[in-house]
Amino acid sequence: MFKSLYRWVLHKKTEQIDEETVKNYSISPLAKEFLEGRQITSNDKLEAVLHPQFGNYNDIYDIDRATNLINKHIDEGSTILIYGDYDADGITSTVLLYSALLEKTDNVHFFIPNRVEHGYGPNFDFFDHEVVGNVELIITVDNGVTAVKEFELLKENGVDAIIIDHHEFSDTLPDAIVIHPNHPNGNYSDPYLAGVGITYKVVEALGLLQPNHIGLAAIGTVADMVPMFGENKKIVIDGLKELNQNIPLGLKALMNLNDNTDPIDTETIGFFFGPRLNSTGRISDASIGVELLLTDDISYANMLAAEIEELNNTRKDMVETTVLEVKEDINRENKVQIIYGKDWHPGILGIVASRIVEECGVPAILLTHDEGVYKGSSRSIDGVDLLSLMRSVDATFTAHGHAAAFGITVPEEDIETFQRAAINYFNENIKKTKPTRYVDLELSDSFSEDDLNEIYKLGPFGQGFSAPVFLKEQKPIEEIRQIGRDKTHLKFKLKDSPLDYIGFNFGHFADEVFNDDYISVIGKINVNVFNGNRKLQMIVEDIKMDELRVLDMRAKADQKFNLIKETDIFLIQEGKEKLGSNYFHYGERIPFIASSLVLRDLPIDLEAFEFTLRELKVGKIIAILNQKEELFFNGIPKEVTVREAYKLITEVKNGAIDLKVHAPRFAKRLNVSMKNLEKIMNILIDLNRVKLVNGVVFYNPEITETILVSESNLYTDMQKKLASESKLKMSSRPELKKYLEDLITSSNI
């Protein structure tokens, strides 16, 4: 068996969309099945998905106070500072508000804090030294909602403040005007706007919207992974139209630098624009990202794009190095991974934490040392509100952000206590389960691009309304190979399926299976266009194999010993030395479940072999079946030939034959090979009928009974070895696999 990374759960329909609604919305049968599985059946839910609308900005709590205060300071010529954040949401929020206010005043400025120097959100020292006395109005975008003491400082010094944010509140609201889609005193129609989404509403209320603003809002919305329905979806739909018609010069420069001419969609934002904008704030200065989106100078845009591309490549290298270091400290028994280090860059810890979540299937918190504290990032798994759980841990720390992804700070002197307390809390209170992957639709062999288009009419997809996950169950592999520069990826075909299957970071699976093995896969489907040819392909998210896996290493060319671990269970010939407690002789019972079993030696006796494997709980068998001598091709002497040889020995003069001289002629007389002549001599010695002295064979005249070759233990062992070799070494891989499967699933072979 090959265990899946995730627990697969097929969406169950509890309600159906009635036929009149299907007709009114022109919903195809496949789309209907998808929506019903997602429990999107009521008119309100269908409207949020199929006909999303903008909310009324007048319904946002305190927005009139915010716009009045902004207009007051514009009219008075006040110095206005926009204090942004260093991720894509914060960058686009800053650009949107800054470009809007420039229409009314030249006395507006922006500042993006440095992740390392200033940390997340309002920085007290910066406010104290740079804002107080220099700024009349500060507007934070995509941050600020938990910064109570920083805004107390501004209040005490007469600086007006507006917070535009969407993150979770702490127990106390700052003393400022707070514009938030989920304000505790408000009741806005869409409480899940991104930072740039709520900023867009403020600019709309100011009457300062520009055509390119919706594109900026779409970038921040997708990049920040807020729920993709309702107003967020409307922002993205309209924003993608704008980006494809009038892309900002800086983003066009990034695309040109990468020879990217594809239409812009949510994947372009999520996997191209978003990571590059985020890389500026992760390891450098996010102001570069703001400048990229603001510039209308082509030379400057190209220069910034090249700098950002280099930062993104550096970020990738740093992530890979840090992942390797973090993996050394993983304890897979824990229900949360909390790992800290001294020299990791804080800007990449969120990405690394996501990789650890994928690796271990549990939440992860990673921290690095920074001037007397440990700062870090966290990522959770589906269905686990990590932030709420952490607030139950009896330890000293501060945290801010979202339920499944937040920043965290721990005093240096408390880091060990924090780690121990949090791990103990999770281990004692949380049930460890595989993370869940929900499956929408079973993939038919007749699935076509037209079917895919019907589904994708429901898009764009994103957080909370993800692209459909398809299941292809129990299909035999037709072709499989590793791809990519370092062979870490996988490409395969399944019989009777028109799709190609691509598995990123599944390259190792190619060593685990063979053609005709039955597997099940889940993943998302898209269209691959190459040289003008269009081909459906599944991007595989998980694979499982319910049947026994047999890795055939009987031939030396197939021996990939790197797939064998020291902790595997080894079966060896009786009499061979056991090299550890995980070594067993054929004929012994293995008293526990074996995830991986290595058949190192060819067993002498099939009965002993079958006794050990019968009803054994095992997922994978690696068949090497090493042997010193092959009997199948050389054969073993027939009983009649042994008797004839004995008769010839007894009839020669002196009852002796000098094999040093006469062996070739003796073998020729018996019509056997020299190897089999040797076996005959050994059988006769075993029966005590002859003895060999200095190459001369003498028969024993004291024994006159008829020779019974079957009484020779050596001959019996030869027969058993030949049977074992014929069954285990000469069989095809499917035949061997069937034999092993029957053994471990039946008590009567």
NUMI-172109 format. One line per 8 residues: number of its first residue (from 1); their letters; for each residue x, y, z of C-alpha. Coordinates in steps of 0.25 Angstrom, whole numbers, plus 5000, padded with zeros to 4 digits. Example, Ala and Ser with C-alpha at 12.3 -4.5 7.8 and 13.67 -1.06 7.14 Angstrom:
1 = AS = 5049:4982:5031  5055:4996:5029 $
END
This chain:
1 = MFKSLYRW = 5000:5000:5000  5004:5014:4998  4998:5023:5008  4992:5037:5004  4997:5050:5010  4982:5054:5013  4969:5048:5017  4960:5049:5005 $
9 = VLHKKTEQ = 4946:5053:5008  4936:5053:4996  4926:5065:4997  4912:5060:5001  4900:5066:4995  4890:5069:5006  4881:5078:4997  4878:5079:4982 $
17 = IDEETVKN = 4877:5091:4973  4863:5091:4968  4860:5090:4953  4855:5104:4952  4867:5110:4958  4876:5102:4949  4869:5108:4937  4869:5122:4942 $
25 = YSISPLAK = 4884:5121:4945  4887:5112:4933  4895:5103:4942  4901:5090:4934  4899:5076:4940  4914:5076:4945  4913:5090:4951  4900:5086:4958 $
33 = EFLEGRQI = 4907:5074:4964  4919:5082:4968  4911:5093:4975  4902:5083:4982  4914:5076:4988  4919:5090:4993  4905:5092:4999  4903:5104:4990 $
41 = TSNDKLEA = 4888:5102:4987  4880:5114:4993  4878:5127:4984  4886:5135:4994  4898:5126:4992  4897:5124:4978  4896:5139:4976  4909:5141:4984 $
49 = VLHPQFGN = 4916:5131:4974  4909:5133:4961  4905:5148:4962  4914:5155:4973  4912:5169:4975  4919:5181:4982  4914:5185:4996  4910:5199:4999 $
57 = YNDIYDID = 4921:5206:5006  4911:5214:5014  4909:5202:5022  4923:5201:5027  4924:5205:5042  4930:5219:5044  4934:5221:5029  4927:5235:5029 $
65 = RATNLINK = 4936:5239:5041  4948:5234:5033  4945:5241:5020  4941:5254:5027  4954:5254:5035  4962:5251:5022  4955:5262:5015  4958:5272:5026 $
73 = HIDEGSTI = 4973:5269:5026  4973:5270:5011  4966:5284:5012  4976:5289:5023  4988:5284:5015  4992:5275:5026  5003:5265:5025  4997:5251:5023 $
81 = LIYGDYDA = 5005:5238:5024  5000:5225:5019  5006:5214:5028  5006:5201:5020  5010:5187:5022  5021:5179:5015  5012:5168:5008  5005:5168:4995 $
89 = DGITSTVL = 4992:5172:5001  4999:5184:5009  5007:5188:4997  4994:5189:4988  4986:5196:4999  4997:5206:5000  4998:5209:4985  4983:5210:4984 $
97 = LYSALLEK = 4981:5220:4995  4993:5228:4992  4990:5229:4977  4976:5233:4981  4980:5244:4991  4990:5250:4981  4978:5254:4973  4975:5264:4984 $
105 = TDNVHFFI = 4988:5267:4991  5003:5267:4989  5005:5266:5004  5003:5251:5005  5014:5241:5007  5015:5226:5010  5024:5218:5018  5025:5202:5018 $
113 = PNRVEHGY = 5032:5197:5031  5044:5188:5029  5040:5174:5034  5053:5172:5042  5056:5186:5046  5041:5191:5050  5034:5177:5051  5019:5176:5047 $
121 = GPNFDFFD = 5009:5187:5049  5011:5201:5055  5025:5202:5061  5025:5210:5074  5039:5216:5072  5036:5220:5058  5023:5227:5063  5030:5234:5074 $
129 = HEVVGNVE = 5042:5239:5066  5037:5241:5052  5021:5243:5053  5019:5251:5065  5023:5266:5061  5023:5263:5047  5010:5257:5043  4996:5262:5045 $
137 = LIITVDNG = 4988:5250:5040  4993:5236:5039  4985:5225:5032  4990:5210:5034  4986:5201:5023  4985:5185:5025  4990:5187:5039  4988:5194:5052 $
145 = VTAVKEFE = 4976:5188:5059  4984:5182:5070  4993:5194:5073  4987:5200:5085  4999:5206:5092  5004:5212:5078  4991:5219:5076  4991:5224:5090 $
153 = LLKENGVD = 5004:5231:5087  4998:5238:5075  4986:5242:5083  4994:5248:5094  5002:5256:5084  4990:5261:5076  4992:5253:5063  4979:5248:5057 $
161 = AIIIDHHE = 4979:5234:5053  4970:5225:5044  4972:5210:5044  4968:5202:5031  4970:5187:5034  4964:5174:5033  4972:5165:5043  4966:5159:5056 $
169 = FSDTLPDA = 4963:5169:5067  4970:5167:5081  4962:5170:5094  4964:5185:5093  4961:5194:5081  4972:5205:5079  4967:5219:5081  4966:5223:5067 $
177 = IVIHPNHP = 4955:5222:5055  4955:5208:5052  4950:5204:5038  4949:5189:5038  4939:5180:5030  4936:5172:5042  4936:5183:5052  4929:5178:5065 $
185 = NGNYSDPY = 4919:5190:5065  4917:5189:5050  4909:5180:5041  4915:5181:5027  4910:5171:5016  4924:5165:5014  4932:5164:5026  4944:5156:5019 $
193 = LAGVGITY = 4950:5167:5011  4965:5168:5009  4972:5180:5014  4972:5185:5000  4957:5182:4999  4954:5191:5011  4964:5201:5006  4956:5201:4992 $
201 = KVVEALGL = 4943:5204:5000  4949:5216:5007  4955:5222:4994  4941:5219:4987  4934:5227:4999  4944:5238:4996  4940:5238:4982  4954:5236:4977 $
209 = LQPNHIGL = 4954:5223:4970  4962:5222:4958  4961:5211:4947  4973:5204:4951  4969:5203:4966  4961:5190:4964  4972:5183:4958  4981:5186:4970 $
217 = AAIGTVAD = 4969:5182:4979  4969:5168:4971  4984:5166:4973  4983:5168:4988  4970:5160:4990  4976:5148:4983  4990:5149:4989  4984:5150:5003 $
225 = MVPMFGEN = 4976:5138:5001  4963:5143:5007  4950:5136:5004  4946:5136:4989  4931:5139:4989  4922:5151:4990  4929:5165:4989  4943:5159:4988 $
233 = KKIVIDGL = 4939:5151:4976  4933:5163:4970  4946:5170:4972  4954:5159:4966  4945:5158:4954  4945:5172:4950  4960:5174:4954  4964:5163:4945 $
241 = KELNQNIP = 4957:5170:4933  4964:5183:4937  4978:5176:4938  4977:5169:4925  4973:5182:4918  4982:5192:4925  4993:5185:4933  5001:5194:4941 $
249 = LGLKALMN = 5015:5197:4935  5023:5190:4946  5015:5177:4945  5017:5177:4930  5032:5178:4932  5032:5166:4942  5024:5158:4931  5033:5162:4920 $
257 = LNDNTDPI = 5045:5159:4928  5040:5145:4930  5035:5143:4915  5021:5142:4921  5010:5145:4911  4999:5137:4917  4985:5144:4920  4985:5149:4935 $
265 = DTETIGFF = 4976:5140:4944  4976:5137:4959  4988:5127:4957  4996:5138:4951  4993:5147:4963  4995:5135:4973  5007:5129:4967  5014:5140:4959 $
273 = FGPRLNST = 5011:5154:4964  5008:5151:4979  5021:5143:4982  5029:5154:4975  5023:5166:4982  5024:5158:4995  5038:5155:4993  5041:5170:4994 $
281 = GRISDASI = 5036:5171:5008  5041:5157:5012  5056:5160:5010  5057:5174:5006  5049:5187:5006  5035:5186:5001  5035:5200:4997  5041:5195:4984 $
289 = GVELLLTD = 5028:5188:4981  5020:5201:4983  5029:5208:4974  5028:5197:4963  5012:5199:4964  5013:5214:4963  5023:5217:4953  5020:5221:4938 $
297 = DISYANML = 5034:5221:4934  5038:5209:4926  5053:5209:4929  5050:5210:4944  5040:5199:4943  5050:5190:4936  5060:5193:4947  5051:5190:4958 $
305 = AAEIEELN = 5046:5178:4952  5060:5172:4950  5063:5175:4965  5050:5169:4970  5052:5156:4961  5066:5155:4968  5060:5157:4981  5050:5146:4978 $
313 = NTRKDMVE = 5061:5136:4974  5069:5139:4986  5056:5137:4994  5054:5123:4988  5069:5119:4991  5067:5123:5005  5054:5115:5007  5060:5103:5002 $
321 = TTVLEVKE = 5072:5104:5011  5064:5107:5023  5054:5096:5020  5066:5086:5021  5071:5092:5034  5057:5092:5040  5054:5077:5036  5066:5073:5045 $
329 = DINRENKV = 5058:5077:5057  5044:5071:5053  5038:5062:5064  5027:5054:5056  5021:5049:5069  5017:5064:5073  5003:5069:5069  5009:5083:5066 $
337 = QIIYGKDW = 5023:5086:5061  5029:5098:5069  5044:5100:5064  5053:5112:5067  5067:5115:5061  5077:5126:5062  5080:5131:5048  5068:5129:5040 $
345 = HPGILGIV = 5062:5140:5032  5049:5144:5038  5043:5148:5025  5042:5134:5019  5038:5127:5032  5023:5127:5027  5027:5120:5014  5035:5110:5022 $
353 = ASRIVEEC = 5024:5107:5032  5015:5104:5021  5025:5094:5015  5026:5087:5029  5011:5087:5030  5010:5079:5017  5022:5070:5021  5016:5067:5035 $
361 = GVPAILLT = 5001:5069:5034  5001:5077:5047  5001:5092:5050  5015:5098:5050  5021:5110:5057  5035:5115:5053  5043:5125:5061  5057:5132:5059 $
369 = HDEGVYKG = 5065:5140:5069  5064:5155:5067  5070:5165:5078  5065:5159:5091  5053:5152:5085  5049:5141:5076  5040:5145:5065  5033:5136:5055 $
377 = SSRSIDGV = 5021:5131:5047  5011:5120:5048  5002:5112:5038  4991:5103:5042  4983:5091:5035  4969:5092:5030  4959:5092:5042  4969:5096:5053 $
385 = DLLSLMRS = 4968:5111:5058  4982:5111:5063  4982:5125:5068  4970:5122:5077  4977:5109:5082  4990:5117:5085  4983:5126:5094  4980:5115:5103 $
393 = VDATFTAH = 4995:5112:5105  5001:5116:5118  5013:5123:5113  5018:5137:5110  5016:5142:5095  5009:5151:5087  5002:5148:5074  4994:5155:5063 $
401 = GHAAAFGI = 4988:5152:5050  4978:5141:5045  4973:5128:5051  4982:5119:5042  4993:5129:5039  4999:5139:5049  5012:5145:5054  5017:5142:5068 $
409 = TVPEEDIE = 5027:5148:5077  5033:5141:5089  5043:5147:5099  5057:5140:5098  5057:5135:5112  5044:5129:5111  5046:5121:5097  5049:5108:5103 $
417 = TFQRAAIN = 5037:5109:5113  5028:5114:5102  5032:5102:5093  5030:5092:5103  5017:5097:5108  5011:5099:5094  5015:5085:5090  5010:5078:5103 $
425 = YFNENIKK = 4997:5086:5101  4995:5081:5087  4999:5067:5090  4990:5066:5102  4978:5073:5096  4978:5071:5081  4974:5059:5073  4985:5056:5062 $
433 = TKPTRYVD = 4978:5053:5049  4982:5054:5035  4979:5067:5029  4967:5067:5020  4965:5069:5005  4951:5070:5001  4948:5064:4987  4937:5070:4978 $
441 = LELSDSFS = 4935:5061:4966  4939:5047:4961  4946:5048:4948  4940:5040:4937  4948:5034:4925  4940:5043:4916  4943:5056:4923  4946:5067:4913 $
449 = EDDLNEIY = 4951:5081:4912  4936:5086:4910  4933:5079:4923  4944:5087:4930  4940:5100:4923  4926:5098:4929  4932:5096:4943  4941:5108:4941 $
457 = KLGPFGQG = 4930:5117:4938  4927:5117:4953  4941:5124:4955  4949:5131:4959  4953:5121:4970  4961:5124:4982  4961:5123:4997  4947:5118:5002 $
465 = FSAPVFLK = 4943:5115:4988  4954:5107:4983  4955:5100:4969  4949:5087:4968  4957:5075:4973  4955:5062:4964  4957:5048:4968  4961:5037:4959 $
473 = EQKPIEEI = 4960:5024:4966  4966:5010:4964  4972:5011:4951  4985:5004:4945  4997:5011:4942  5000:5011:4927  5013:5019:4927  5021:5026:4938 $
481 = RQIGRDKT = 5034:5034:4938  5041:5045:4946  5042:5059:4941  5049:5072:4944  5064:5075:4945  5066:5068:4958  5055:5057:4955  5047:5061:4967 $
489 = HLKFKLKD = 5034:5062:4959  5025:5052:4953  5018:5050:4940  5009:5038:4937  4997:5033:4929  4986:5024:4934  4979:5014:4925  4966:5018:4918 $
497 = SPLDYIGF = 4968:5033:4923  4970:5044:4913  4978:5053:4923  4993:5054:4926  4996:5054:4941  5006:5063:4947  5011:5061:4961  5020:5072:4966 $
505 = NFGHFADE = 5030:5067:4977  5024:5053:4975  5036:5048:4967  5040:5038:4978  5027:5030:4974  5033:5026:4961  5042:5016:4969  5030:5011:4977 $
513 = VFNDDYIS = 5021:5006:4966  5021:4999:4952  5012:4999:4940  4999:4992:4943  4999:4995:4957  4985:5001:4962  4986:5015:4968  4976:5026:4972 $
521 = VIGKINVN = 4979:5041:4970  4972:5054:4974  4976:5067:4968  4972:5079:4960  4970:5079:4945  4975:5090:4935  4978:5091:4920  4993:5090:4916 $
529 = VFNGNRKL = 4996:5097:4903  5009:5093:4896  5012:5096:4882  4998:5100:4879  4993:5086:4884  4983:5086:4896  4983:5075:4906  4976:5073:4919 $
537 = QMIVEDIK = 4984:5070:4931  4982:5067:4945  4992:5074:4955  4992:5063:4965  4991:5067:4980  4991:5053:4986  4993:5038:4982  4989:5025:4989 $
545 = MDELRVLD = 4991:5011:4986  4982:5001:4993  4988:4989:4988  5002:4983:4993  5014:4990:4987  5025:4981:4982  5038:4987:4978  5045:4977:4969 $
553 = MRAKADQK = 5060:4978:4971  5063:4963:4968  5071:4968:4955  5084:4975:4958  5080:4986:4949  5067:4989:4957  5074:4990:4970  5072:5003:4976 $
561 = FNLIKETD = 5077:5002:4990  5075:5016:4993  5060:5012:4995  5064:5003:5006  5064:5009:5021  5072:5003:5032  5059:5003:5040  5052:4994:5030 $
569 = IFLIQEGK = 5049:4979:5034  5059:4969:5028  5056:4955:5025  5069:4946:5023  5072:4932:5022  5072:4923:5034  5086:4922:5039  5090:4936:5034 $
577 = EKLGSNYF = 5095:4946:5045  5084:4956:5049  5089:4970:5049  5079:4976:5058  5065:4974:5065  5058:4977:5051  5065:4965:5045  5057:4952:5045 $
585 = HYGERIPF = 5059:4938:5039  5050:4931:5030  5041:4922:5038  5039:4933:5049  5027:4941:5052  5028:4956:5051  5019:4961:5063  5016:4975:5058 $
593 = IASSLVLR = 5012:4983:5046  5023:4985:5036  5022:4997:5027  5034:4992:5019  5039:4978:5018  5052:4974:5011  5053:4960:5005  5068:4961:5006 $
601 = DLPIDLEA = 5072:4946:5003  5065:4935:4995  5059:4925:5005  5063:4911:5005  5049:4906:5009  5037:4912:5003  5029:4906:5014  5037:4915:5024 $
609 = FEFTLREL = 5035:4927:5015  5020:4925:5014  5019:4923:5029  5026:4936:5032  5018:4944:5021  5004:4938:5023  4995:4949:5029  5006:4958:5031 $
617 = KVGKIIAI = 5002:4973:5032  5011:4980:5022  5010:4992:5012  5022:4990:5004  5031:4978:5000  5045:4980:4994  5049:4967:4987  5064:4965:4986 $
625 = LNQKEELF = 5064:4950:4988  5079:4949:4988  5086:4935:4986  5100:4930:4984  5097:4920:4974  5086:4919:4964  5080:4905:4962  5069:4908:4952 $
633 = FNGIPKEV = 5079:4909:4940  5089:4899:4945  5079:4889:4950  5081:4879:4960  5084:4864:4957  5073:4854:4955  5072:4843:4966  5075:4832:4955 $
641 = TVREAYKL = 5088:4840:4951  5093:4840:4965  5090:4825:4966  5098:4823:4953  5110:4831:4958  5110:4822:4970  5109:4809:4962  5121:4814:4953 $
649 = ITEVKNGA = 5130:4817:4966  5127:4803:4972  5131:4796:4959  5144:4803:4956  5157:4796:4961  5160:4798:4975  5147:4806:4977  5153:4819:4975 $
657 = IDLKVHAP = 5153:4830:4964  5164:4841:4964  5155:4853:4960  5167:4862:4958  5170:4853:4946  5156:4847:4942  5146:4857:4946  5143:4862:4932 $
665 = RFAKRLNV = 5142:4848:4926  5133:4844:4938  5124:4856:4936  5123:4853:4921  5120:4838:4924  5108:4843:4933  5104:4854:4923  5105:4865:4934 $
673 = SMKNLEKI = 5112:4878:4935  5124:4879:4944  5116:4887:4954  5106:4876:4955  5117:4865:4956  5121:4873:4969  5107:4873:4974  5106:4858:4972 $
681 = MNILIDLN = 5119:4855:4980  5113:4864:4991  5100:4856:4991  5108:4843:4992  5117:4848:5003  5104:4853:5010  5098:4839:5009  5112:4833:5015 $
689 = RVKLVNGV = 5113:4825:5002  5127:4831:4998  5138:4840:5004  5147:4849:4997  5162:4850:5000  5171:4859:4993  5163:4859:4980  5161:4844:4980 $
697 = VFYNPEIT = 5147:4838:4983  5145:4825:4990  5132:4817:4992  5129:4811:5005  5128:4796:5004  5122:4794:5017  5108:4799:5012  5102:4790:5002 $
705 = ETILVSES = 5087:4794:5003  5080:4800:4991  5084:4815:4990  5072:4824:4994  5075:4838:4989  5063:4844:4995  5069:4841:5009  5080:4852:5006 $
713 = NLYTDMQK = 5077:4865:5014  5086:4872:5004  5078:4867:4992  5065:4870:4999  5070:4885:5002  5074:4885:4987  5060:4882:4983  5054:4892:4993 $
721 = KLASESKL = 5064:4903:4988  5060:4900:4973  5046:4901:4976  5048:4914:4984  5056:4919:4972  5046:4915:4962  5035:4922:4970  5042:4934:4975 $
729 = KMSSRPEL = 5053:4937:4965  5047:4932:4951  5033:4938:4953  5029:4951:4946  5027:4963:4955  5012:4962:4954  5012:4947:4957  5021:4950:4969 $
737 = KKYLEDLI = 5012:4961:4974  5000:4952:4973  5007:4941:4980  5011:4951:4992  4997:4957:4992  4991:4944:4994  5000:4940:5005  4998:4953:5013 $
745 = TSSNI = 4983:4953:5011  4980:4938:5013  4983:4927:5024  4981:4916:5014  4991:4916:5003 $
END
